[in-house]
Amino acid sequence: MEIEKKNAQRTRAIILEAAANIIREKGLQALKISRLADRSKFTRWTIYNHFGSLDGVKKELYSRHDYLIANLPQIVALAARQEEAMRFELLAHLIVQHFDALMRDPLYREFAVAEFMGTDAAIAKMVSARERRMLKMMKTSELTDSTGKPFLLEFLFPIILGGITYMAFQYRIGGHASCFGVMCLQKEFKINLRQFLIYLIKTAINGLDGDIANQQMT
């Protein structure tokens, strides 16, 4: 029984690695059952038996590479720090690192494009499921900020979206068709993106008071 379990785990791992490599080399749209069977050296029926469908393979890969859920505990820990200035800096830095990972790994990048553009039905379902999980985590969180008030995580979604929008806009200005078409974030761009995210985080947590608004206008 134990041997069968290990063999099944090994088979799943080989299929998933083959699928990941196909996506990295040719894109998410290139992932087909026939190509996956040829690449993994397993039959279509073996793939169906382990994952149910091609969407099952995508869902398994996506859940393993879901950077928000994987790093949510660290994000929450940083966001709840009492040292306000350091809290903003570290949280923005962590989010920038997420974006940098998206640029460097074609697999992350393909999933990000599908998520942002809504081009894959299986990924869209996974995004909805992730949002429900995150909302549940937000509601059950008992974290408090430096003033003792309950700390809410709702600001994470607009900050992530704001960062992606900022990247897309800046890279279009620079002549790129998409921010996802580059291999990494340039050092200067990381600095600008981090400052932009710090502003978003401060606004989300403290509100847009007169001092911040005046600073942004000057």
JOLINVEN-V886575 format. One line per field, one symbol per residue. ss: DSSP state (A for helix, B for strand, O for the rest). psi: psi as a letter, one per 40 degrees, with the letter a starting at -180 (. if undefined). A space follows every 10 residues. Layout:
ss: ???
psi: ???
This chain:
ss: OAAAAAAAAA AAAAAAAAAA AAAAAAOAAA OOAAAAAAAA OOOAAAAAAA AOOAAAAAAA AAAAOOAAAA AAAAAAAAAO OOOAAAAAAA AAAAAAAAAA AAAAOAAAAA AAAAAAAOOO AAAAAAAAAA AAAAAAAAAA OOOBOOOOOB OOOOAAAAAA AAAAAAAAAA AAAOOOOOAA AOOOOOAAAA AAAAAAAAAA AAAAAAOOOA AAAAAAAO
psi: dddddddddd dddddddddd dddddeidee hiddddddde fiiddddddd ediddddddd ddddfgdddd edddddddde idgddddddd dddddddddd ddddhddddd ddddddefeh dddddddddd ddddddddde heiiaeeeih hiededdddd dddddddddd dddeeidiee eidihidddd dddddddddd dddddeigid ddddddd.
